[in-house]
């Protein structure tokens, strides 16, 4: 995918009539015995999700880990009165997509999509062995029973609200390609 360059920054989207809101989960306790010296608990950091919307439809960027977080997110989306058309996941770690099944149950007409690099990591993250060893051990009895993998975006463009949504790599340094931030640009 292309890298965001200076010409893409600060684009005027005032004529699109789009708005966005951010939902941030509070940190939640992690079950672990692996503490740093002087640490007695290890919270999972807050996770953010962005809802981009027009007068009727909305796109969600990222879902959350637990059933309770995903239900709160679904209630937040429903309270906007917007039609959720797309759930886009920025990368394949479970804390950014495990809640998608809960959202899809609530918004069954929405598409769940991600870049190919995210899909590859998602497949690893939902393997029964990985879920049991990493996720369920940290969040016992809190994960959705059904974990879904996104539909692969074959290009960096999809249509929404008669606009072409383009995904760009942010160019931020990151140790893993799959964790690269994505920016949404509407043409």
N, CA, C and O of each residue as an XYZ file, in Angstrom:
748
protein
N       0.840     -1.188      0.000
C       0.000      0.000      0.000
C       0.875      1.237      0.000
O       1.994      1.204      0.511
N       0.380      2.326     -0.565
C       1.200      3.539     -0.620
C       1.450      4.112      0.764
O       0.692      3.867      1.702
N       2.501      4.860      0.870
C       2.811      5.571      2.103
C       2.201      6.959      2.036
O       2.230      7.602      0.987
N       1.652      7.420      3.141
C       1.099      8.765      3.208
C       2.223      9.762      3.009
O       3.246      9.685      3.689
N       2.047     10.698      2.085
C       3.079     11.706      1.885
C       2.527     13.077      2.218
O       1.344     13.222      2.526
N       3.383     14.079      2.157
C       2.980     15.412      2.605
C       1.811     15.961      1.805
O       1.042     16.770      2.325
N       1.657     15.547      0.558
C       0.535     16.035     -0.243
C      -0.804     15.506      0.270
O      -1.848     16.102      0.004
N      -0.779     14.385      1.006
C      -2.013     13.783      1.519
C      -2.427     14.352      2.869
O      -3.555     14.138      3.313
N      -1.533     15.066      3.516
C      -1.828     15.572      4.856
C      -2.686     16.826      4.761
O      -2.491     17.663      3.879
N      -3.629     16.943      5.671
C      -4.431     18.159      5.781
C      -5.398     18.371      4.633
O      -5.758     19.508      4.326
N      -5.830     17.272      3.986
C      -6.794     17.414      2.909
C      -8.086     18.037      3.443
O      -8.524     17.713      4.547
N      -8.680     18.910      2.676
C      -9.935     19.540      3.056
C     -11.074     18.579      2.761
O     -11.350     18.276      1.600
N     -11.732     18.101      3.803
C     -12.868     17.210      3.618
C     -14.155     17.871      4.100
O     -15.145     17.191      4.371
N     -14.139     19.193      4.207
C     -15.314     19.879      4.734
C     -16.519     19.696      3.826
O     -17.655     19.760      4.294
N     -16.293     19.468      2.530
C     -17.427     19.286      1.633
C     -18.007     17.877      1.682
O     -19.001     17.609      1.007
N     -17.414     16.964      2.463
C     -17.941     15.612      2.544
C     -19.017     15.471      3.611
O     -19.766     14.494      3.612
N     -19.098     16.423      4.504
C     -20.068     16.392      5.610
C     -19.882     15.182      6.508
O     -20.840     14.701      7.114
N     -18.678     14.698      6.594
C     -18.392     13.579      7.476
C     -17.967     14.085      8.843
O     -17.367     15.151      8.983
N     -18.299     13.283      9.842
C     -17.895     13.571     11.213
C     -17.305     12.296     11.789
O     -17.435     11.224     11.198
N     -16.662     12.407     12.931
C     -16.147     11.222     13.589
C     -16.223     11.402     15.089
O     -16.213     12.513     15.621
N     -16.301     10.251     15.749
C     -16.275     10.201     17.206
C     -15.366      9.056     17.607
O     -15.239      8.069     16.882
N     -14.743      9.188     18.743
C     -13.831      8.162     19.238
C     -14.375      7.592     20.540
O     -14.786      8.333     21.433
N     -14.370      6.281     20.634
C     -14.781      5.567     21.841
C     -13.531      4.923     22.414
O     -12.823      4.209     21.703
N     -13.250      5.162     23.678
C     -12.071      4.602     24.329
C     -12.527      3.740     25.501
O     -13.267      4.193     26.374
N     -12.071      2.489     25.502
C     -12.398      1.608     26.618
C     -11.521      1.957     27.809
O     -10.391      2.412     27.628
N     -12.011      1.758     29.000
C     -11.111      1.880     30.152
C     -10.152      0.690     30.139
O     -10.436     -0.332     29.515
N      -9.034      0.822     30.820
C      -8.141     -0.335     30.923
C      -8.852     -1.405     31.750
O      -9.685     -1.098     32.603
N      -8.512     -2.652     31.485
C      -9.124     -3.767     32.214
C      -8.016     -4.635     32.796
O      -6.918     -4.693     32.241
N      -8.293     -5.309     33.910
C      -7.255     -6.137     34.528
C      -6.903     -7.342     33.658
O      -7.765     -7.917     32.994
N      -5.649     -7.705     33.673
C      -5.151     -8.884     32.979
C      -4.777     -9.910     34.028
O      -4.128     -9.580     35.021
N      -5.183    -11.158     33.815
C      -4.796    -12.236     34.711
C      -3.391    -12.674     34.304
O      -3.191    -13.183     33.201
N      -2.431    -12.479     35.182
C      -1.045    -12.856     34.901
C      -0.256    -12.943     36.199
O      -0.637    -12.370     37.219
N       0.831    -13.660     36.139
C       1.772    -13.690     37.257
C       3.094    -13.043     36.839
O       4.054    -13.024     37.610
N       3.135    -12.526     35.639
C       4.350    -11.926     35.080
C       4.360    -10.424     35.369
O       3.972     -9.617     34.525
N       4.803    -10.067     36.560
C       4.825     -8.671     36.976
C       6.243     -8.119     36.989
O       7.197     -8.840     37.280
N       6.370     -6.865     36.680
C       7.649     -6.169     36.829
C       7.883     -5.942     38.326
O       6.927     -5.962     39.102
N       9.114     -5.729     38.740
C       9.382     -5.465     40.159
C       8.528     -4.309     40.679
O       8.470     -3.244     40.064
N       7.874     -4.527     41.803
C       7.033     -3.510     42.417
C       5.626     -3.432     41.842
O       4.799     -2.672     42.346
N       5.341     -4.191     40.810
C       4.024     -4.190     40.172
C       3.177     -5.290     40.802
O       3.667     -6.397     41.023
N       1.914     -4.997     41.094
C       1.035     -5.982     41.717
C      -0.149     -6.341     40.831
O      -0.875     -7.299     41.096
N      -0.327     -5.572     39.800
C      -1.361     -5.881     38.820
C      -0.907     -5.343     37.471
O      -0.071     -4.443     37.395
N      -1.465     -5.901     36.422
C      -1.111     -5.440     35.094
C      -2.403     -5.169     34.324
O      -3.086     -6.101     33.897
N      -2.728     -3.908     34.151
C      -3.928     -3.600     33.372
C      -3.633     -3.641     31.877
O      -2.537     -3.296     31.435
N      -4.636     -4.071     31.105
C      -4.540     -3.962     29.649
C      -4.836     -2.509     29.319
O      -5.794     -1.950     29.852
N      -4.055     -1.888     28.466
C      -4.265     -0.455     28.211
C      -5.599     -0.168     27.533
O      -6.180     -1.052     26.904
N      -6.081      1.052     27.655
C      -7.312      1.427     26.943
C      -7.136      1.205     25.443
O      -6.026      1.276     24.915
N      -8.244      0.937     24.774
C      -8.245      0.735     23.321
C      -9.218      1.753     22.738
O     -10.282      2.005     23.303
N      -8.844      2.330     21.612
C      -9.743      3.306     20.983
C     -10.331      2.750     19.698
O      -9.752      1.882     19.045
N     -11.478      3.267     19.363
C     -12.187      2.923     18.138
C     -12.805      4.213     17.596
O     -13.294      5.043     18.362
N     -12.779      4.372     16.284
C     -13.305      5.589     15.674
C     -14.497      5.261     14.804
O     -14.459      4.320     14.011
N     -15.560      6.040     14.954
C     -16.742      5.926     14.108
C     -16.750      7.137     13.184
O     -16.826      8.279     13.639
N     -16.671      6.876     11.889
C     -16.710      7.930     10.872
C     -18.083      7.840     10.228
O     -18.495      6.769      9.782
N     -18.799      8.975     10.178
C     -20.185      8.878      9.713
C     -20.628     10.120      8.944
O     -20.080     11.213      9.085
N     -21.635      9.891      8.137
C     -22.312     10.961      7.418
C     -23.707     11.108      7.986
O     -23.939     10.803      9.156
N     -24.620     11.563      7.184
C     -25.981     11.776      7.688
C     -26.702     10.477      7.991
O     -27.597     10.448      8.835
N     -26.318      9.381      7.301
C     -27.028      8.129      7.494
C     -26.121      6.953      7.838
O     -26.446      6.175      8.735
N     -24.997      6.803      7.150
C     -24.158      5.614      7.268
C     -22.885      5.887      8.058
O     -22.475      7.032      8.247
N     -22.266      4.779      8.519
C     -21.050      4.895      9.325
C     -20.080      3.764      9.023
O     -20.475      2.665      8.635
N     -18.795      4.064      9.212
C     -17.707      3.090      9.156
C     -17.043      3.089     10.526
O     -16.773      4.148     11.091
N     -16.783      1.906     11.054
C     -16.108      1.770     12.346
C     -14.683      1.303     12.115
O     -14.442      0.392     11.322
N     -13.740      1.925     12.805
C     -12.344      1.508     12.745
C     -11.998      0.851     14.083
O     -11.887      1.524     15.108
N     -11.831     -0.458     14.057
C     -11.444     -1.325     15.169
C     -12.589     -1.630     16.137
O     -13.439     -0.791     16.436
N     -12.561     -2.881     16.607
C     -13.457     -3.298     17.684
C     -12.579     -3.644     18.886
O     -11.385     -3.346     18.884
N     -13.157     -4.268     19.907
C     -12.432     -4.469     21.156
C     -12.244     -5.944     21.485
O     -12.533     -6.807     20.656
N     -11.764     -6.236     22.683
C     -11.425     -7.619     23.068
C     -12.624     -8.387     23.624
O     -12.993     -9.437     23.100
N     -13.222     -7.861     24.679
C     -14.179     -8.655     25.449
C     -15.616     -8.462     24.974
O     -15.940     -7.507     24.268
N     -16.457     -9.395     25.382
C     -17.884     -9.304     25.058
C     -18.469     -8.022     25.646
O     -19.194     -7.304     24.957
N     -18.167     -7.729     26.897
C     -18.715     -6.521     27.531
C     -18.269     -5.256     26.808
O     -19.075     -4.347     26.607
N     -16.996     -5.182     26.412
C     -16.513     -4.017     25.664
C     -17.240     -3.895     24.331
O     -17.654     -2.804     23.938
N     -17.393     -5.021     23.637
C     -18.047     -5.002     22.324
C     -19.528     -4.630     22.443
O     -20.056     -3.923     21.585
N     -20.191     -5.093     23.483
C     -21.604     -4.717     23.680
C     -21.729     -3.223     23.956
O     -22.633     -2.566     23.439
N     -20.828     -2.689     24.767
C     -20.839     -1.241     25.032
C     -20.577     -0.470     23.731
O     -21.189      0.569     23.483
N     -19.673     -0.985     22.916
C     -19.385     -0.353     21.629
C     -20.612     -0.412     20.714
O     -20.943      0.575     20.058
N     -21.276     -1.546     20.670
C     -22.483     -1.686     19.847
C     -23.574     -0.719     20.316
O     -24.258     -0.108     19.495
N     -23.734     -0.582     21.631
C     -24.723      0.371     22.164
C     -24.359      1.798     21.765
O     -25.233      2.590     21.413
N     -23.075      2.124     21.820
C     -22.596      3.457     21.434
C     -22.908      3.740     19.968
O     -23.367      4.828     19.622
N     -22.657      2.755     19.111
C     -22.947      2.918     17.683
C     -24.452      3.061     17.463
O     -24.893      3.953     16.738
N     -25.235      2.188     18.085
C     -26.690      2.232     17.925
C     -27.258      3.570     18.386
O     -28.205      4.082     17.788
N     -26.689      4.135     19.439
C     -27.178      5.412     19.976
C     -27.000      6.558     18.984
O     -27.676      7.581     19.097
N     -26.095      6.400     18.009
C     -25.919      7.454     17.001
C     -27.044      7.447     15.979
O     -27.271      8.441     15.289
N     -27.749      6.322     15.883
C     -28.806      6.190     14.887
C     -28.275      5.966     13.484
O     -29.040      6.008     12.521
N     -26.969      5.727     13.351
C     -26.355      5.540     12.033
C     -26.404      4.077     11.608
O     -26.443      3.172     12.442
N     -26.403      3.866     10.300
C     -26.374      2.549      9.704
C     -24.917      2.121      9.561
O     -24.196      2.654      8.718
N     -24.478      1.166     10.375
C     -23.103      0.703     10.309
C     -22.939     -0.154      9.060
O     -23.528     -1.230      8.961
N     -22.139      0.321      8.105
C     -21.945     -0.395      6.849
C     -20.662     -1.204      6.827
O     -20.587     -2.237      6.162
N     -19.638     -0.737      7.560
C     -18.326     -1.363      7.466
C     -17.610     -1.310      8.810
O     -17.649     -0.303      9.518
N     -16.959     -2.415      9.141
C     -16.042     -2.475     10.279
C     -14.672     -2.738      9.674
O     -14.456     -3.773      9.044
N     -13.758     -1.811      9.861
C     -12.401     -1.954      9.338
C     -11.446     -2.163     10.511
O     -11.462     -1.399     11.476
N     -10.620     -3.195     10.424
C      -9.647     -3.469     11.477
C      -8.262     -3.058     11.015
O      -7.813     -3.455      9.940
N      -7.580     -2.254     11.837
C      -6.280     -1.703     11.460
C      -5.174     -2.739     11.440
O      -4.251     -2.644     10.630
N      -5.253     -3.726     12.318
C      -4.254     -4.791     12.318
C      -4.833     -6.026     12.990
O      -5.916     -5.978     13.572
N      -4.101     -7.135     12.903
C      -4.670     -8.424     13.259
C      -4.558     -8.899     14.683
O      -4.796    -10.079     14.942
N      -4.210     -8.046     15.619
C      -4.169     -8.489     17.016
C      -5.588     -8.549     17.580
O      -6.427     -7.701     17.275
N      -5.839     -9.557     18.400
C      -7.182     -9.806     18.921
C      -7.829     -8.631     19.624
O      -9.053     -8.508     19.618
N      -7.030     -7.762     20.233
C      -7.610     -6.618     20.941
C      -8.158     -5.566     19.987
O      -8.690     -4.548     20.430
N      -8.034     -5.794     18.692
C      -8.604     -4.870     17.708
C      -9.667     -5.515     16.826
O     -10.222     -4.859     15.945
N      -9.960     -6.822     17.063
C     -11.007     -7.429     16.238
C     -11.837     -8.522     16.896
O     -12.839     -8.935     16.312
N     -11.480     -9.011     18.073
C     -12.270    -10.082     18.673
C     -13.738     -9.692     18.864
O     -14.617    -10.544     18.733
N     -14.015     -8.442     19.165
C     -15.390     -7.996     19.372
C     -16.204     -7.861     18.099
O     -17.397     -7.564     18.163
N     -15.589     -8.071     16.944
C     -16.318     -7.911     15.671
C     -17.523     -8.841     15.569
O     -18.548     -8.453     15.009
N     -17.423    -10.061     16.100
C     -18.568    -10.982     16.006
C     -19.773    -10.433     16.763
O     -20.908    -10.592     16.316
N     -19.540     -9.798     17.889
C     -20.632     -9.188     18.667
C     -21.258     -8.045     17.861
O     -22.480     -7.900     17.818
N     -20.410     -7.241     17.229
C     -20.913     -6.134     16.403
C     -21.686     -6.652     15.197
O     -22.726     -6.097     14.843
N     -21.188     -7.710     14.564
C     -21.884     -8.267     13.395
C     -23.222     -8.888     13.785
O     -24.164     -8.870     12.992
N     -23.318     -9.434     14.992
C     -24.616     -9.933     15.472
C     -25.601     -8.779     15.605
O     -26.781     -8.922     15.282
N     -25.124     -7.657     16.073
C     -25.976     -6.476     16.275
C     -26.249     -5.724     14.970
O     -27.329     -5.162     14.785
N     -25.255     -5.717     14.060
C     -25.363     -5.010     12.776
C     -25.058     -5.998     11.650
O     -23.989     -5.925     11.042
N     -25.983     -6.923     11.362
C     -25.691     -8.027     10.437
C     -25.443     -7.607      8.984
O     -24.912     -8.407      8.213
N     -25.797     -6.421      8.592
C     -25.566     -5.989      7.211
C     -24.199     -5.340      7.018
O     -23.826     -5.004      5.894
N     -23.452     -5.162      8.102
C     -22.127     -4.538      8.009
C     -21.124     -5.520      7.410
O     -21.225     -6.731      7.604
N     -20.160     -4.976      6.683
C     -19.021     -5.746      6.179
C     -17.892     -5.615      7.187
O     -17.701     -4.555      7.782
N     -17.147     -6.692      7.376
C     -15.977     -6.680      8.243
C     -14.775     -6.876      7.332
O     -14.648     -7.923      6.698
N     -13.880     -5.874      7.256
C     -12.784     -5.892      6.289
C     -11.446     -5.545      6.942
O     -11.392     -4.896      7.987
N     -10.368     -6.000      6.293
C      -9.010     -5.687      6.750
C      -8.047     -5.911      5.595
O      -8.371     -6.576      4.611
N      -6.862     -5.343      5.736
C      -5.794     -5.524      4.749
C      -5.256     -6.951      4.833
O      -5.383     -7.596      5.874
N      -4.651     -7.456      3.741
C      -4.111     -8.822      3.752
C      -3.129     -9.090      4.896
O      -3.150    -10.176      5.475
N      -2.279     -8.134      5.229
C      -1.324     -8.351      6.319
C      -2.046     -8.556      7.651
O      -1.589     -9.334      8.488
N      -3.159     -7.869      7.851
C      -3.944     -8.045      9.077
C      -4.620     -9.416      9.094
O      -4.685    -10.061     10.140
N      -5.121     -9.863      7.946
C      -5.789    -11.167      7.854
C      -4.826    -12.284      8.257
O      -5.209    -13.207      8.977
N      -3.602    -12.201      7.801
C      -2.595    -13.210      8.127
C      -2.425    -13.320      9.645
O      -2.383    -14.425     10.185
N      -2.328    -12.192     10.325
C      -2.157    -12.199     11.782
C      -3.446    -12.656     12.460
O      -3.387    -13.388     13.448
N      -4.601    -12.245     11.959
C      -5.884    -12.684     12.528
C      -5.978    -14.204     12.574
O      -6.404    -14.780     13.575
N      -5.578    -14.844     11.486
C      -5.648    -16.308     11.422
C      -4.802    -16.941     12.518
O      -5.203    -17.947     13.104
N      -3.650    -16.372     12.798
C      -2.809    -16.878     13.889
C      -3.472    -16.614     15.237
O      -3.468    -17.478     16.114
N      -4.038    -15.429     15.401
C      -4.623    -15.022     16.678
C      -5.844    -15.856     17.071
O      -6.091    -16.055     18.260
N      -6.618    -16.352     16.085
C      -7.834    -17.117     16.408
C      -7.592    -18.616     16.496
O      -8.528    -19.371     16.758
N      -6.360    -19.063     16.284
C      -6.118    -20.502     16.415
C      -6.444    -20.901     17.854
O      -6.116    -20.175     18.793
N      -7.090    -22.059     18.025
C      -7.480    -22.471     19.380
C      -6.316    -22.473     20.374
O      -6.485    -22.102     21.536
N      -5.146    -22.886     19.916
C      -3.984    -22.923     20.806
C      -3.598    -21.514     21.252
O      -3.337    -21.285     22.433
N      -3.564    -20.575     20.314
C      -3.156    -19.212     20.646
C      -4.190    -18.530     21.539
O      -3.841    -17.841     22.497
N      -5.471    -18.731     21.212
C      -6.531    -18.141     22.037
C      -6.405    -18.649     23.467
O      -6.442    -17.863     24.413
N      -6.254    -19.966     23.627
C      -6.166    -20.546     24.974
C      -4.921    -20.067     25.717
O      -5.004    -19.683     26.883
N      -3.785    -20.089     25.055
C      -2.525    -19.750     25.725
C      -2.389    -18.263     26.018
O      -1.948    -17.883     27.103
N      -2.763    -17.420     25.063
C      -2.524    -15.988     25.241
C      -3.770    -15.233     25.703
O      -3.740    -14.579     26.745
N      -4.864    -15.314     24.943
C      -6.021    -14.448     25.214
C      -6.902    -14.941     26.353
O      -7.200    -14.189     27.280
N      -7.322    -16.204     26.288
C      -8.239    -16.717     27.319
C      -7.553    -16.768     28.682
O      -8.205    -16.581     29.710
N      -6.251    -17.019     28.698
C      -5.537    -17.055     29.981
C      -5.495    -15.662     30.620
O      -5.467    -15.552     31.846
N      -5.490    -14.621     29.825
C      -5.451    -13.251     30.343
C      -6.846    -12.684     30.630
O      -7.025    -11.855     31.523
N      -7.828    -13.148     29.851
C      -9.202    -12.644     29.981
C     -10.172    -13.822     30.087
O     -10.991    -14.029     29.191
N     -10.088    -14.601     31.181
C     -10.917    -15.805     31.286
C     -12.414    -15.483     31.254
O     -12.898    -14.576     31.933
N     -13.121    -16.262     30.440
C     -14.579    -16.159     30.305
C     -15.063    -14.769     29.896
O     -16.188    -14.389     30.220
N     -14.232    -14.011     29.192
C     -14.616    -12.664     28.760
C     -14.635    -12.498     27.245
O     -15.154    -11.502     26.741
N     -14.080    -13.454     26.517
C     -13.991    -13.337     25.061
C     -15.274    -13.811     24.397
O     -15.988    -14.649     24.947
N     -15.571    -13.275     23.213
C     -16.707    -13.810     22.460
C     -16.459    -15.292     22.149
O     -15.320    -15.699     21.921
N     -17.506    -16.076     22.139
C     -17.371    -17.514     21.833
C     -17.060    -17.726     20.355
O     -16.386    -18.686     19.982
N     -17.560    -16.816     19.521
C     -17.332    -16.911     18.079
C     -16.390    -15.785     17.673
O     -16.705    -14.605     17.831
N     -15.236    -16.166     17.150
C     -14.267    -15.185     16.660
C     -14.287    -15.240     15.135
O     -14.225    -16.322     14.551
N     -14.373    -14.091     14.497
C     -14.477    -14.045     13.041
C     -13.260    -13.351     12.448
O     -12.643    -12.483     13.066
N     -12.938    -13.762     11.231
C     -11.839    -13.157     10.494
C     -12.445    -12.271      9.412
O     -13.427    -12.639      8.767
N     -11.855    -11.122      9.227
C     -12.372    -10.141      8.274
C     -12.254    -10.631      6.835
O     -11.468    -11.521      6.510
N     -13.059    -10.017      6.001
C     -12.968    -10.191      4.558
C     -11.737     -9.397      4.099
O     -11.527     -8.261      4.525
N     -10.944     -9.997      3.245
C      -9.707     -9.352      2.798
C      -9.989     -8.247      1.788
O     -10.693     -8.454      0.799
N      -9.426     -7.069      2.056
C      -9.461     -5.996      1.075
C      -8.396     -6.310      0.033
O      -7.210     -6.363      0.356
N      -8.804     -6.516     -1.194
C      -7.863     -6.893     -2.252
C      -7.130     -5.681     -2.826
O      -6.104     -5.824     -3.492
N      -7.660     -4.499     -2.565
C      -6.999     -3.260     -2.981
C      -7.015     -2.329     -1.781
O      -7.589     -2.660     -0.744
N      -6.396     -1.179     -1.914
C      -6.405     -0.231     -0.802
C      -7.555      0.762     -0.943
O      -7.517      1.841     -0.353
N      -8.582      0.403     -1.726
C      -9.713      1.300     -1.961
C     -11.016      0.519     -1.794
O     -11.129     -0.615     -2.259
N     -11.995      1.131     -1.129
C     -13.352      0.604     -1.164
C     -14.295      1.791     -1.224
O     -13.949      2.892     -0.797
N     -15.487      1.563     -1.756
C     -16.444      2.654     -1.926
C     -17.353      2.759     -0.717
O     -17.843      1.763     -0.185
N     -17.560      3.999     -0.302
C     -18.464      4.287      0.806
C     -19.003      5.691      0.601
O     -18.243      6.635      0.387
N     -20.324      5.821      0.667
C     -20.983      7.124      0.540
C     -20.577      7.827     -0.757
O     -20.318      9.030     -0.772
N     -20.526      7.041     -1.860
C     -20.169      7.567     -3.175
C     -18.781      8.200     -3.180
O     -18.490      9.050     -4.021
N     -17.944      7.799     -2.265
C     -16.562      8.268     -2.199
C     -15.651      7.042     -2.220
O     -16.043      5.960     -1.785
N     -14.456      7.220     -2.721
C     -13.469      6.150     -2.676
C     -12.673      6.313     -1.390
O     -12.010      7.332     -1.194
N     -12.734      5.326     -0.522
C     -11.935      5.333      0.704
C     -10.610      4.675      0.370
O     -10.576      3.560     -0.150
N      -9.528      5.360      0.668
C      -8.192      4.840      0.379
C      -7.437      4.664      1.686
O      -7.461      5.528      2.563
N      -6.773      3.532      1.791
C      -5.957      3.248      2.962
C      -4.509      3.546      2.623
O      -3.999      3.118      1.588
N      -3.853      4.283      3.503
C      -2.455      4.640      3.323
C      -1.670      4.225      4.550
O      -2.156      4.364      5.673
N      -0.478      3.724      4.356
C       0.402      3.492      5.491
C       0.796      4.855      6.030
O       1.054      5.784      5.265
N       0.841      4.969      7.326
C       1.130      6.263      7.935
C       2.590      6.660      7.808
O       2.919      7.842      7.909
N       3.463      5.701      7.591
C       4.891      5.994      7.536
C       5.528      6.044      8.911
O       6.727      6.301      9.024
N       4.739      5.799      9.977
C       5.289      5.786     11.332
C       6.163      4.557     11.519
O       5.836      3.491     10.998
N       7.258      4.677     12.245
C       8.097      3.494     12.468
C       7.355      2.492     13.342
O       6.714      2.877     14.320
N       7.435      1.228     13.004
C       6.764      0.182     13.769
C       7.555     -1.104     13.618
O       8.080     -1.373     12.537
N       7.658     -1.917     14.682
C       8.448     -3.138     14.577
C       7.800     -4.206     13.714
O       8.498     -5.079     13.199
N       6.497     -4.161     13.543
C       5.805     -5.185     12.763
C       5.000     -4.541     11.650
O       4.242     -3.601     11.887
N       5.162     -5.036     10.462
C       4.401     -4.519      9.321
C       2.900     -4.564      9.619
O       2.162     -3.650      9.251
N       2.458     -5.624     10.281
C       1.034     -5.800     10.540
C       0.473     -4.755     11.502
O      -0.743     -4.579     11.576
N       1.334     -4.065     12.233
C       0.867     -3.084     13.196
C       0.907     -1.673     12.627
O       0.615     -0.713     13.339
N       1.260     -1.535     11.371
C       1.340     -0.202     10.776
C      -0.020      0.470     10.856
O      -1.046     -0.147     10.567
N      -0.023      1.709     11.240
C      -1.256      2.476     11.312
C      -1.775      2.720      9.908
O      -0.999      2.782      8.955
N      -3.056      2.854      9.784
C      -3.642      3.140      8.491
C      -4.402      4.457      8.604
O      -5.009      4.754      9.633
N      -4.359      5.222      7.554
C      -5.089      6.482      7.501
C      -6.180      6.358      6.468
O      -5.994      5.691      5.450
N      -7.299      6.978      6.701
C      -8.414      6.942      5.784
C      -8.475      8.244      5.030
O      -8.531      9.318      5.628
N      -8.463      8.150      3.723
C      -8.561      9.352      2.901
C      -9.762      9.178      1.988
O      -9.895      8.154      1.318
N     -10.622     10.157      1.960
C     -11.791     10.103      1.085
C     -11.532     10.981     -0.124
O     -11.209     12.161      0.012
N     -11.674     10.399     -1.306
C     -11.493     11.155     -2.550
C     -12.842     11.535     -3.122
O     -12.910     12.176     -4.170
